[in-house]
Amino acid sequence: MKKLNTDAIPTESGCNYPPPFDAPCLGSTWHRLGRAAGLTAFGVNLSRIPPGVWSSQRHWHTHEDEFVMVLEGELILVTDSGEETFGPGDCAAFKAGDRDGHHLINRSNRDAVILEVGNSDPEHDRCVYSDIDMVAEPGVQAYFHRDGTPYPLNKV
């Protein structure tokens, strides 16, 4: 059988950003649907973002495309162009190498659910965080300041 039972896929949560950058992102949960199905070329996550929580710090990738679609609730997409309200059925795509940092914020009073799809290129991808002094380098678990100094590892 190919049908995935999302209830049987473990719920994950947490954030591995160093403090204080982890705080706005704590509280989200997700199911790694792609991983549960054995996919390796790209990931598919079903994520729940509670009120007041961010999907991530605002960021962009050098080698990874991303796609998000809101399934339930309301979120604010923040990019270099400003803020846009997203509701069920709204979606956005972020091409690898486009330096327009993005993230979603739940400013509503109820949970939002999103479907996230993206390719995985951990050997080449560099992730740059637009609003803070932080980058993630290819093949390294730690986060770094823009000058190359590492942040302490955040064990979640």
C-alpha positions as CSV (number, residue, x, y, z in Angstrom):
1,M,0.0,0.0,0.0
2,K,1.3,3.4,-0.9
3,K,-1.1,5.5,1.1
4,L,0.6,7.3,4.0
5,N,-1.1,7.3,7.4
6,T,-0.1,10.7,8.7
7,D,-1.3,9.8,12.2
8,A,1.3,7.0,12.2
9,I,4.2,9.4,11.2
10,P,6.0,10.7,14.3
11,T,5.3,14.4,15.2
12,E,8.5,16.4,15.5
13,S,9.1,19.8,17.1
14,G,11.9,22.0,18.3
15,C,14.3,24.4,16.8
16,N,18.1,24.1,16.4
17,Y,18.8,27.8,15.9
18,P,21.0,29.2,18.6
19,P,19.4,31.5,21.3
20,P,17.9,34.0,21.0
21,F,17.0,33.2,17.4
22,D,15.2,30.0,18.3
23,A,12.6,31.6,20.6
24,P,10.1,32.9,17.9
25,C,10.2,29.5,16.1
26,L,9.5,27.3,19.1
27,G,6.1,25.6,19.2
28,S,5.7,24.4,15.6
29,T,5.2,20.7,14.9
30,W,5.6,18.7,11.7
31,H,5.3,15.3,10.1
32,R,8.1,14.5,7.6
33,L,5.9,12.9,5.0
34,G,8.6,12.6,2.3
35,R,11.0,10.9,4.7
36,A,8.3,8.5,5.9
37,A,7.7,7.5,2.3
38,G,11.5,7.0,1.7
39,L,11.9,10.0,-0.6
40,T,15.5,11.2,-0.8
41,A,15.6,13.9,-3.5
42,F,13.2,16.2,-1.9
43,G,11.3,16.7,1.4
44,V,7.6,17.1,2.1
45,N,6.5,18.2,5.5
46,L,3.0,18.8,7.0
47,S,3.6,21.5,9.6
48,R,1.4,23.1,12.2
49,I,2.2,26.7,13.3
50,P,0.5,27.9,16.5
51,P,-0.5,31.5,17.1
52,G,2.5,33.8,17.6
53,V,5.0,31.4,16.2
54,W,7.3,31.8,13.1
55,S,8.0,29.1,10.6
56,S,11.7,30.0,10.7
57,Q,13.9,33.0,10.8
58,R,13.7,34.9,7.5
59,H,16.1,33.1,5.1
60,W,17.1,32.1,1.5
61,H,19.0,29.1,0.1
62,T,21.7,29.0,-2.5
63,H,20.9,25.5,-3.8
64,E,17.5,24.5,-2.5
65,D,14.1,25.4,-4.0
66,E,11.1,25.7,-1.6
67,F,7.4,25.6,-2.0
68,V,4.7,26.3,0.7
69,M,0.9,26.0,0.6
70,V,-1.4,27.0,3.4
71,L,-4.0,24.3,4.1
72,E,-5.7,25.7,7.2
73,G,-5.6,29.0,9.0
74,E,-3.9,32.3,8.2
75,L,-0.3,33.3,8.0
76,I,1.7,36.3,7.1
77,L,4.4,35.8,4.4
78,V,7.3,38.2,5.0
79,T,9.8,38.9,2.1
80,D,11.9,41.8,1.0
81,S,8.7,43.1,-0.7
82,G,6.9,43.4,2.6
83,E,4.0,41.3,4.1
84,E,1.2,39.4,2.5
85,T,-1.7,37.6,4.1
86,F,-2.0,33.9,3.1
87,G,-5.0,31.7,3.7
88,P,-6.1,28.2,2.7
89,G,-5.1,27.5,-0.9
90,D,-2.5,30.3,-1.1
91,C,1.0,29.2,-2.0
92,A,4.4,30.6,-2.7
93,A,7.6,29.3,-4.3
94,F,11.2,30.3,-3.6
95,K,13.9,29.5,-6.2
96,A,17.3,28.5,-5.1
97,G,19.7,31.5,-5.3
98,D,17.0,34.2,-5.1
99,R,18.3,36.4,-2.2
100,D,14.7,37.4,-1.2
101,G,14.6,36.1,2.3
102,H,11.2,34.7,3.5
103,H,9.3,33.2,6.4
104,L,5.8,32.8,7.7
105,I,4.4,34.3,10.9
106,N,1.1,33.2,12.6
107,R,-0.5,36.4,13.9
108,S,-3.9,34.9,14.1
109,N,-5.6,33.4,17.1
110,R,-5.6,29.8,15.8
111,D,-3.2,27.2,14.4
112,A,-2.2,27.2,10.8
113,V,-1.3,24.1,8.8
114,I,1.1,24.2,5.8
115,L,2.5,21.8,3.3
116,E,6.2,22.4,2.6
117,V,8.1,20.9,-0.3
118,G,11.8,21.4,-1.1
119,N,14.8,19.7,-2.6
120,S,17.7,18.7,-0.3
121,D,21.2,19.6,-1.2
122,P,23.1,19.6,2.1
123,E,26.5,19.2,0.4
124,H,26.2,22.5,-1.6
125,D,23.4,24.6,0.0
126,R,24.3,27.6,2.0
127,C,21.4,29.2,3.9
128,V,21.6,32.9,4.6
129,Y,19.4,34.5,7.3
130,S,18.3,37.9,6.0
131,D,17.6,39.9,9.2
132,I,20.2,38.4,11.6
133,D,23.9,37.7,11.7
134,M,23.6,34.0,10.9
135,V,24.4,31.6,8.1
136,A,24.3,27.8,7.7
137,E,27.2,26.4,5.7
138,P,27.1,23.3,3.5
139,G,27.7,20.0,5.3
140,V,28.0,21.6,8.7
141,Q,25.5,21.2,11.6
142,A,26.5,24.4,13.4
143,Y,25.4,28.0,12.6
144,F,27.9,30.7,11.9
145,H,28.1,34.5,12.2
146,R,28.7,36.1,8.8
147,D,32.4,36.5,9.7
148,G,32.7,32.7,10.1
149,T,32.7,32.6,13.9
150,P,30.5,29.6,15.0
151,Y,27.5,29.9,17.3
152,P,27.4,27.3,20.1
153,L,25.5,24.2,19.2
154,N,21.9,24.3,20.4
155,K,20.9,20.8,21.6
156,V,17.1,20.3,21.1
